[in-house]
Amino acid sequence: MQELVAIAPIRISPALERVLGLGKYIYLGLATLGVATGAGFFICRFDPFVRIYRMNDNYSMLIAAGLILLVGVFIARPYCRFLCPYGVLLGWMSRFSKFHLEIPPSPCVSCRLCEDSCPYNAIDMPTPHHLVEDPAKGKKRVRALVFLTPLFILLGAAGGYMMYEPLSLIHPTVSLSERVAVEDTVPGTLSILESDTFRMEGKTPAALHTEALAIKEKFKTGSALLGAFLALIISIKLIELSVVKKRTIYEPHKETCFSCGRCYPYCPVEEGA
């Protein structure tokens, strides 16, 4: 669906692409945290395109899907590139793919016609001469980042641990416990359907709060691991940026390339062949 609506795609800056691309890692981490703590399958609940296929009554997700498709007219495949957690796994596997689109399919003549052909920023350009540096400098920078990576992971784990309480609210039992506590302690608070249903079941608020506390204990570990995972991803991205590869031809970036072949018609060598 995103491919069909990509009528007038524009290329965004590589820096913005990298920043927005962190969204899918956050989504993947939250989805894994949700499964590990019993909070549910977020990918099923919050995938906007699932709602289109089912045409159910979750209008907020239908609206989200419509907005994503609207953005997709100008920024190709925004959900796949910046939000989809499954896209992360496919990107990792694509790095090891034996068969992959290659550009140019024939010897490159450096005409530069394919530079603006890819709406996904998936073409790695030849390295400009002013960016080619002494390999010793690059190795020194990489060693420093590798040395600092464990510190980044520890800081990420600490930050994730401090966020365990708000993150635990994604679990329906914890959010219900918080809601029942507010209704019981704040005069004039209106009840909601979930809390009314809970009270009709005959369970006590004390038992609910005890269950919620046990779930929060799981989130302490899970949130710390989530923070460590995101810190590791950021560290890897920084290490990749610090390595300036000497590239003399145009190459597709295996992790982000969709092998759509849009770049082929731009190549005069391929056309001549």
N, C-alpha and C positions, 0 to 999 in steps of 0.2 A: 504493500500500500504506500509506503514511504517512497519507494522507487517511482511509482506512477505519478505522484504529485510533485516530484522534483523537476519542476518546469523551468525555473530560472535560478538554478543554484549558484551561489557565490562562494568564493573561497575566503575563509576567515584566517586571521593571523595564526601562525603556528603556536605562538605563546598562549593565545586564548584557547586554542584547540587543546593544549596540554592541561590547562587549568580546568576547563569544562570536562575533559576526559576523566578527571578524578571522581566525577559523580558516579560512574558505573562501579568503581571500586567500593565506594561508600555503600551503594545499594547492595552489592554482593556481600559485604561484611554484615550489613544489617539483616539481610535475608538469611545468612548462615546463623547469625545470633538468634533470630526468631525461631528457626528450626531447633537449634540446640537447647533453647530454654522453654520450648513448648508454646511459644507465642503465636505460631502459625506460619503458613507459607505466604510470605509477603509478595512473592513473584506472582502468585495466583490472585491475590487480593488487590494488588495495585498495578497490575499490567494493564495499561489503558486499551490495548488492542484486543485483549481477551474479552473486554466488555462489548466491543463492536461485534465480535463473532457470536457472542451469546445474546446480545441485545437485551440485557436484563435491566433492572430498574436502578442501577447505580449511576445516576445521571452525572454525578461529579466526575467519575472516571470517563464517561462518554465525552464530557466537555473537555477533559484533559487530553483525550485522544484527538479530538477535533483541533485543539490548539497546537498539538504536536504536528499534526498533518499540515496545519496552516504555516507553521514555522518551516516545515519540510519543503515548502514551495521554494524557499530561498536558501535554506541551509539543509543540504541533503542528508537524509537519514539521521535526524537529531537524536532520536531515541536509541538507535543502535550505537551511535558514536559516543553519546554522553551519559546514558542512563542504564542501558540494558546489562544486567549482571551476567546473563548467558553470553553476551558478546565478549566479556572478559575471557571466559573459558575458551570460546572459539578463537579469539585472538592469540591466546597462549599456544593452542594446538597448531594454529596456522604457521607459527614460527618454525615448526618442525615438518611442515607439509613438503612432500616430495614434488608434487606437481603444483605449479603456481604460475600465474600470468607473469610474463617478463616483458619489459620495455627497455630498449627497442627490440623487436624480434629479429632485426638485422643490424649490422654495424651502424653505430650512431654517427651522425654527421654534425651533431651539435647545432641543429637549427633552432632549438629552444621552443618549437611550436607546441610541445606537449606540456610545457610548464603550467599553463592555466587550464589544462583539459580535465584535471581531476577535481571534482567537487568535494572530495573527502580528505584532501591534503595528504594523500597516501603515496605521493611520489617524492622520493628523496633526490634532491638536486645534486649535481656535481659540486664538490667543495670549492668555494671561492679561494683564490690564491691568498688573499689577506687573512684567511682563517686557518690556513695550514701552518701548524706550529711545530716546534721541536717536540718529538715524541717524549723526551724526558720530562717536559713540563706537564704533559697530559698524564703520564704515569704518576708523577708526584701528586697531582690533584686527585686522581682516582684513589691512591693509597690513603690520602687524608680523609676522603669521604668514606671509604671502607672502614677506616679506623673509627670514625665518628658514628657509623651506622648503629652499633650496639647502644650507644648513648641515646640516639634518636628513638630507637625502639623502646628503651626504658622510659623515656619521657612520654612517648605515645601511650604506653601501657598505663602510666600514672594518670595521664589525662583521661584515658578511657575509663579507668577505675573511678575517677571523681564524677563521671557522668552516669554511673550505674543507676542512680535513682530516677532521673528523667527518662533514661532508656528503658527502664523496667516498666514504664507506663504503656509500652507497646503491647505488653501482655494483658489480655482482657481481665484476668483475675486481679491483677495489681490495680488496674485502672478502676475496676468496680469497687475494690476495697477503698481506694482513695475517695471515690464518689460517695459511698455509703458513710464514710467517716465525716465528710463535709455535711451531708444531710443530717447526720445525728448531732453535730456540734454547732452548726451555724443556723440559727433560727430563721425561718422564712425561706430556706432553700427548697426549691421545687424538686421533686423526685423525677427520675427518668424511667423509661421502660425497663432498662436492665436492672436497676435497683428495685423496682416494684416486683419484677419477676423473681429476683433473689429472695425478697422478703416473703413472697407467697410460697416459696419452696420450704420454708420453715427452718432454714439454717440460721445460726446465730452470727451476728457481726464479728464476735470474737474469733470464731472458727475461720471466718473469711480472712480476717486480718492476719491470723497465724499462717494460713496458707500463702498469703501474699508475701509475708516476711521470708518464708522458705524459698519462694521464687526469686525474691530480690537477692538472696545469697548466691543463686546461680548467675545472676546478672553481674555480680562483682567480678567473677572470673571471666565471664563472657565479654563484658565491656572492656576489661583490661586487654584481652586478646584482640578485640576489635581495634583498639587504639594502637596496639603493637603492629597489627597487620597493616593498617593505614600508614604508620610511620615507616614500615619496611618498604611499602610501595613507593612512597615519596622519596626514600633514600635511593631506591633502584633507579627511579626517574632522574634524580640528580646525577647519579653516576653515569647514566646513559648520555645526559647532556654534556657532561664534562669530557667525554671522549669525542674528539673531533676526528672522524674517519676521513681519510683521503679518498674521495670518490671521484672518478673521472667520467662516469656515465650516469644517466638517469635510471633509477631503480625503484620498483614498487616496495613500499614498506609492508612486509609480510603480515604484520599484526593488524594493520588498519586497512589494507587493500581488500576490496570486495570482488576483485577480478571481473569488473563489469565490462572492461574493454573499451571504455570511452576514449582512452588515450590513443588507441590504434589508428582511428581515422586521421589523427593529427600528424602522424609520422609519414613524411614523403617517401622514406625508404621502403616502408611497408606498402604504401600505395603503389610505388613503382614496381615492387615485386609482384 
